[in-house]
Every structure is written in structure tokens, then in C-alpha cells.
Amino acid sequence: MVSQGVVRGQAVNPLTSMRTVLVGVALGGALGVGLYFKGRADGQAATALQYELRLAKAATAAVTQRATVEAQNVVLQDRVASLIEEQTHAQRATDRLSRALLERLSQRDTRPATDTGQAGSAQAGHPPDRGTGAQLYREDSEFLIREAARADRLRLAYGTCVAQYHALRTALLAAGYADSTRLSPSVDTLP
């Protein structure tokens, strides 16, 4: 027989008190395990929320940066378009001048079939005048005018290329996309 104890003047069955303790421990353990998993789930949710916030900030920054780059691209394209337009106008002016000069050559003498080595009004024994171009035959003048026009077109194209390079270099340096030591400093002046 199990001995009974006395608590506050009443008899207590030890098996009943042992059951009470076990039930209390079981309920406490269940409560502890439940709170552990609830805390773990809350922690995972908080971590997931932080991740989503960082992802949203990164996406917003990427969209903002893309809009900035696109705006800079539009400005650069406008600058390049204006440089090309200036080059086109200058080339047209050069072409008009060379055509006008070629038309004026109709008054010049053509080269004779047998060239004596002296041009224009030079007479035998007298050297021709030098440096004025007045003694050039029509064919020679046409050649020189075409070559001068070609040189002007090349000079204009080079100037436009250098101006575009400088515009792009300035934009890249201002935006922080390029290191100034890596960009070629050799193209700094126009001829």
C-alpha cells in the first residue's frame, strides 16, 4: 500500500500528485515547444521581410540609375547629332566653294599636247612666276581644287570625331563611369 501524506490537514495520494506534476511538465514542454516554433516562424518571416525590403531598394536604385543613364544617353545623342549637322553644313559649304572654283576654271588654258615643262605665259629662257597659281593649266588646277576639297572634308570629319570623343569622355568622367587615366589624353586639340 502506498503511504499517504498529509497536506494542510488533508490526506494526499502520492500518485495523484505525481500525475499532476507529470501533466504540468507535459503542458509546460508543449507550451515551450510551441513558443519555440512560433518564434522561429516569426524570425523567418522577419528575415524574409528584410530580404524583400533590400530587394525592393535594389530594384528602385536600378530603375533610377537606368533612367539617369537613358537621360544622359539622350543628351549625348543630341550632342552628336548637332556635331554631325555642323559637319554636314561645313562640308556643303566646302563643296559649294570647290564647285564655284571649278566653274571658274573654264577661262583657263588647257594643257597643250606637248608639254614643254613651263606653264602659262612663261617664255623660253625665262623662269615662270612662282607662288600665284596663275600659270597652272586647267587640269592641274582642277586636280588641286579637288584635293583641297577632299582635305577639307577629312579635316571636318576629324574635327567632328574629336568633338564627339571629348563629349563622350566628359560625360563618362562626370558620371563616374570611367577613370581619366584610362581614357586616351592624346586627342586633345584640333588641327
C-alpha positions in Angstrom: 0.0 0.0 0.0 1.1 3.5 -0.8 1.6 5.7 2.1 -0.4 8.9 2.1 0.9 12.2 3.1 -0.9 15.0 4.9 -1.1 18.4 3.4 -2.8 21.1 5.4 -4.6 18.6 7.4 -5.8 16.5 4.4 -4.6 13.2 3.2 -2.9 13.3 -0.2 -2.4 10.4 -2.5 1.2 10.4 -3.9 0.1 9.0 -7.3 -2.3 11.9 -7.8 0.4 14.4 -7.0 2.8 12.6 -9.3 0.2 12.7 -12.1 -0.3 16.4 -11.5 3.5 17.0 -11.8 3.7 15.0 -15.0 0.8 16.7 -16.6 2.3 20.1 -15.6 5.7 19.1 -17.1 4.0 17.9 -20.3 1.9 21.0 -20.6 5.0 23.2 -20.0 7.0 21.3 -22.5 4.3 21.5 -25.1 3.9 25.2 -24.5 7.7 25.7 -24.7 7.9 23.7 -28.0 5.0 25.7 -29.4 6.6 29.0 -28.5 9.9 27.9 -30.0 8.4 27.1 -33.3 6.2 30.2 -33.3 9.4 32.3 -32.5 11.3 30.5 -35.3 8.5 31.2 -37.8 8.3 34.8 -36.7 12.1 35.1 -37.2 11.9 33.6 -40.6 9.1 36.0 -41.5 11.2 38.9 -40.3 14.2 37.7 -42.2 12.1 37.3 -45.4 10.6 40.7 -44.9 14.1 42.3 -44.6 15.2 40.4 -47.7 12.2 41.7 -49.6 12.9 45.3 -48.5 16.5 45.1 -49.6 15.4 43.6 -52.9 12.9 46.4 -53.4 15.5 49.1 -52.6 17.9 47.5 -55.1 15.3 47.4 -57.8 14.3 51.0 -57.2 18.0 52.0 -57.3 18.4 50.1 -60.6 15.4 51.7 -62.2 16.6 55.2 -61.1 20.1 54.5 -62.4 18.7 53.2 -65.7 16.6 56.4 -66.1 19.6 58.5 -65.4 21.7 56.7 -67.9 19.0 56.9 -70.5 18.7 60.6 -69.9 22.5 61.0 -70.3 22.3 58.9 -73.5 19.7 61.2 -75.0 21.8 64.3 -74.2 24.9 62.6 -75.8 22.9 61.6 -78.8 21.6 65.2 -79.2 25.2 66.5 -78.9 26.5 64.0 -81.5 23.6 64.8 -83.9 24.3 68.6 -83.6 28.1 67.9 -84.3 27.2 65.8 -87.3 24.8 68.5 -88.5 27.6 71.2 -88.1 29.9 68.9 -90.1 27.4 68.5 -92.9 26.8 72.2 -93.2 30.6 72.8 -93.3 31.0 70.1 -95.9 28.3 71.6 -98.1 29.9 75.0 -97.9 33.2 73.4 -98.9 31.6 71.6 -101.8 29.9 74.8 -103.0 33.2 76.6 -102.9 35.1 73.9 -104.8 32.3 73.7 -107.4 32.4 77.5 -107.9 36.2 77.3 -108.3 35.9 74.5 -110.8 33.4 76.5 -112.8 35.8 79.5 -112.9 38.4 77.3 -114.5 36.7 77.3 -117.8 38.6 80.5 -118.6 42.0 78.8 -118.1 44.1 77.3 -120.8 44.2 73.6 -121.2 47.5 71.7 -121.2 49.0 71.5 -124.7 49.5 68.2 -126.2 53.3 68.5 -125.9 54.3 70.0 -122.5 57.5 72.0 -122.6 57.7 71.9 -118.8 56.8 75.5 -118.5 53.2 76.6 -117.9 51.2 79.7 -118.9 52.9 82.7 -120.2 56.5 81.7 -119.4 58.8 82.1 -122.3 61.8 80.1 -123.2 64.8 81.1 -121.1 62.6 82.9 -118.5 61.5 81.1 -115.4 57.8 81.2 -114.7 56.3 83.3 -112.0 56.1 81.3 -108.8 53.5 81.0 -106.0 50.4 82.6 -107.5 49.0 79.6 -109.4 48.2 81.9 -112.3 50.3 79.8 -114.6 48.6 76.4 -113.8 46.8 74.7 -116.6 43.1 73.9 -116.1 43.7 70.2 -115.4 46.3 70.9 -112.8 44.0 73.5 -111.1 41.1 71.1 -111.1 43.2 68.4 -109.5 44.4 70.8 -106.8 40.9 72.1 -106.1 39.6 68.5 -105.8 42.4 67.6 -103.5 41.9 70.7 -101.3 38.2 69.9 -101.1 39.0 66.3 -100.1 41.4 67.5 -97.4 38.8 69.9 -96.1 36.3 67.1 -95.8 38.8 64.9 -94.0 39.7 67.8 -91.6 36.0 68.4 -90.9 35.4 64.7 -90.3 38.4 64.5 -88.0 37.2 67.6 -86.1 33.7 66.1 -85.6 35.2 62.8 -84.4 37.4 64.6 -81.9 34.5 66.7 -80.7 32.3 63.5 -80.2 35.2 61.9 -78.3 35.5 64.8 -76.0 31.7 65.0 -75.4 31.6 61.3 -74.6 34.7 61.5 -72.4 33.4 64.4 -70.5 30.0 62.7 -69.9 31.7 59.5 -68.7 34.0 61.3 -66.3 31.1 63.4 -65.0 29.0 60.2 -64.4 32.0 58.4 -62.8 31.9 55.6 -65.3 35.5 55.9 -66.5 38.9 56.6 -65.0 40.5 59.6 -66.6 43.9 57.8 -66.7 42.4 55.0 -68.9 40.9 57.5 -71.5 43.4 58.5 -74.1 44.7 62.0 -73.5 46.4 62.1 -76.9 43.4 63.6 -78.7 43.3 67.0 -77.1 43.5 69.6 -79.8 42.1 70.1 -83.3 44.4 71.0 -86.1 
